[in-house]
């Protein structure tokens, strides 16, 4: 039976790095740990890890509680990744279900996330899990 825990210590984040690296290859382990600890300390971000029955990290989520005029109080999922070698074992669904339950527990009315247009397998998963495409996300790099 998988276990999901919210983590913040360097060693816990380091253990999750091999999973996170699959989504964020532009980072190295040290930069990932430093940034996550900054986001946890300063921005209300939370990092949750799903461990398999042997205690091996198989899924990771970075998320936060936010409130916006457009959607009210909600959980925004920054990153959600399941280990590529462990897909189709229910880990992604378990993590998403856990995030929904946490959102409800924290008084949120929605769960939101963005997903890069190239992540078509992730989109198929989200649609299967009844998430809907509700908007386009626009951005620009600032000099």
C-alpha positions as CSV (number, residue, x, y, z in Angstrom):
1,X,0.0,0.0,0.0
2,X,1.5,3.4,-1.0
3,X,2.1,6.1,1.6
4,X,2.0,9.8,0.9
5,X,3.9,12.3,3.1
6,X,4.5,16.0,2.9
7,X,8.3,16.6,3.1
8,X,10.7,19.5,3.5
9,X,14.0,18.2,4.8
10,X,16.9,18.0,2.4
11,X,17.3,14.2,2.7
12,X,13.6,13.7,1.9
13,X,13.7,16.0,-1.1
14,X,17.0,14.3,-2.2
15,X,15.3,10.9,-2.2
16,X,12.5,12.3,-4.4
17,X,14.9,13.9,-6.9
18,X,15.2,10.9,-9.3
19,X,11.4,11.2,-9.9
20,X,11.4,15.0,-10.1
21,X,14.4,15.0,-12.5
22,X,12.2,13.3,-15.1
23,X,9.9,16.4,-15.2
24,X,12.6,19.1,-14.5
25,X,15.8,18.0,-16.3
26,X,16.9,21.6,-16.4
27,X,17.6,21.4,-12.6
28,X,20.3,19.5,-10.8
29,X,19.7,17.9,-7.4
30,X,21.3,20.8,-5.4
31,X,19.3,23.5,-7.3
32,X,16.1,21.5,-6.9
33,X,16.6,21.1,-3.1
34,X,17.5,24.8,-2.6
35,X,14.6,26.1,-4.7
36,X,12.0,23.7,-3.0
37,X,13.2,24.8,0.4
38,X,13.0,28.4,-0.6
39,X,9.5,27.9,-2.0
40,X,8.4,26.0,1.2
41,X,9.9,28.7,3.5
42,X,8.8,31.8,1.6
43,X,5.8,30.9,-0.7
44,X,3.7,28.4,1.2
45,X,4.6,25.6,-1.2
46,X,4.4,22.0,0.0
47,X,6.2,19.0,-1.4
48,X,4.5,15.6,-1.1
49,X,5.9,12.3,-2.0
50,X,4.2,9.0,-2.7
51,X,6.3,6.0,-1.5
52,X,5.7,2.4,-2.7
53,X,5.4,-0.5,-0.3
54,X,9.3,-0.7,-0.2
55,X,9.6,3.0,0.8
56,X,10.8,4.0,-2.7
57,X,9.5,7.4,-4.0
58,X,7.3,6.8,-7.0
59,X,5.4,10.1,-7.4
60,X,6.0,13.8,-6.4
61,X,3.8,16.9,-6.1
62,X,4.7,20.5,-5.4
63,X,1.5,22.4,-4.5
64,X,0.1,25.4,-2.6
65,X,-3.1,26.8,-1.3
66,X,-4.1,30.0,-3.1
67,X,-7.1,32.3,-3.4
68,X,-8.1,34.1,-6.5
69,X,-11.1,36.1,-7.6
70,X,-11.6,33.8,-10.6
71,X,-11.7,30.5,-8.8
72,X,-11.8,31.1,-5.0
73,X,-9.7,29.2,-2.5
74,X,-8.0,26.3,-4.3
75,X,-5.0,24.0,-4.4
76,X,-2.7,24.9,-7.2
77,X,-0.4,22.0,-8.3
78,X,3.0,23.4,-9.5
79,X,4.4,19.9,-10.4
80,X,2.9,16.4,-10.5
81,X,5.1,13.6,-11.7
82,X,5.0,9.8,-11.5
83,X,8.2,7.8,-12.1
84,X,8.2,6.8,-15.7
85,X,9.2,3.2,-14.8
86,X,6.2,3.0,-12.4
87,X,3.4,4.3,-14.5
88,X,0.1,2.5,-14.9
89,X,0.4,1.1,-11.3
90,X,-2.1,3.6,-9.8
91,X,0.5,5.9,-8.2
92,X,-0.5,9.0,-10.2
93,X,-4.1,8.4,-9.4
94,X,-3.4,7.9,-5.8
95,X,-1.4,11.1,-5.6
96,X,-4.1,13.1,-7.4
97,X,-6.8,11.6,-5.2
98,X,-4.8,12.5,-2.1
99,X,-4.3,16.1,-3.4
100,X,-8.0,16.4,-3.9
101,X,-8.7,15.2,-0.4
102,X,-6.1,17.6,1.0
103,X,-7.7,20.4,-0.9
104,X,-11.1,19.6,0.6
105,X,-9.6,19.2,4.1
106,X,-8.0,22.7,3.7
107,X,-11.3,24.3,2.8
108,X,-10.6,24.6,-0.9
109,X,-13.3,24.5,-3.6
110,X,-11.1,23.5,-6.5
111,X,-7.8,21.9,-7.6
112,X,-6.0,23.6,-10.5
113,X,-2.9,22.8,-12.5
114,X,-1.1,23.8,-15.7
115,X,0.4,21.2,-18.0
116,X,2.8,21.9,-20.9
117,X,1.4,21.3,-24.3
118,X,3.9,18.6,-25.1
119,X,2.8,16.4,-22.2
120,X,0.1,14.6,-24.0
121,X,0.2,11.4,-21.9
122,X,-0.3,13.6,-18.8
123,X,-3.3,15.3,-20.5
124,X,-4.9,11.9,-21.2
125,X,-4.4,11.0,-17.5
126,X,-5.9,14.3,-16.3
127,X,-8.9,13.9,-18.6
128,X,-9.5,10.3,-17.4
129,X,-9.5,11.7,-13.9
130,X,-12.2,14.2,-14.8
131,X,-10.0,17.3,-14.9
132,X,-11.1,19.6,-17.7
133,X,-9.3,22.0,-19.9
134,X,-10.7,25.3,-18.7
135,X,-8.3,28.0,-19.9
136,X,-5.2,28.9,-21.8
137,X,-2.1,30.0,-19.8
138,X,-0.1,32.8,-21.2
139,X,3.3,34.1,-20.1
140,X,6.3,36.1,-21.0
141,X,9.9,36.1,-19.7
142,X,10.9,39.4,-18.1
143,X,14.3,40.9,-18.7
